[in-house]
Amino acid sequence: IKRVRPEKNSVVVSISGLEFELDVTRTIHENVERYYNLSKKAKEKAIGVEKAIENTLNEIKSVEEKIERRYASKIRVRRRKEWYENYRWFITSDGFLVIGGRSAKMNEEIVSKHLENKDLFFHTQSPGAPVVILKNGTNAPKSSIREAAIFAASYSSLWKEGKYSGDVYYVYPNQVSKAAKHGEYLPRGGFYITGKRNYISVELNCAIGVELSKLRVIGGPTDAIKRYADYYIEIEIGDKDPNELSVEISKRLAGMAGDEEHIVRAIATPDEVAKFLPPGRSKIKL
């Protein structure tokens, strides 16, 4: 007993370091029941306070998300584009630049303006493919040469025709000519190849991702995209229209980004994603 309070008909006792005021006009059981009821009410109040805090936090989070969505919708990614981004392009796993044409006009342009002595020229055995150039390709390892071949095949009519593999050849710049043999006609974007062709059989594959350090979408052979992308999605030959798929990929990439969602959403717009899709129909690889 710590102290007695005659005026209140009570005594203060200490149990395990805690003080309790007991009513001497009540039995021990009644005093215990009283404290039980008090603790129950306190617990209910605590639960109520906890629930109120939880609701408040949820409301704050909801407001933050609304603000973020509104902010993200107004973000415009401004950066200085590299010259090669006017074409199809990617950087190999070993750091070599590869460019390709999007049209017959672009095929002629990249050969006339950008094919240099140390480069390699790629094309599929079958028609309907972009001209592809591996810059400084004579110094590139086999892995980069193979990735350039995969790029040439994946962005050709092979993908559109639903073919999962194909043959690609590469030659040196001095083997590429715009002048056809006497009596022959070269269509726009076509070239005459002389000498030995070096063939590579490849399986078509493609991935599209976001490179945050450069605020840009990238696309090309899966191994190369894995090397540079913070977030990426693999695609394969499928049944989805490019416009539909570009929207789906854009949403998926943003959904993968967590706290960086608003940045990725601003970078990987459906229009930007569509630039890296192979021709024809595709789908996200599961």
Order of alpha helices (4+ residues) and beta strands (2+ residues): beta-beta-beta-alpha-beta-beta-alpha-beta-beta-alpha-alpha-beta-beta-beta-beta-beta-beta-alpha-beta-alpha-alpha-alpha-beta
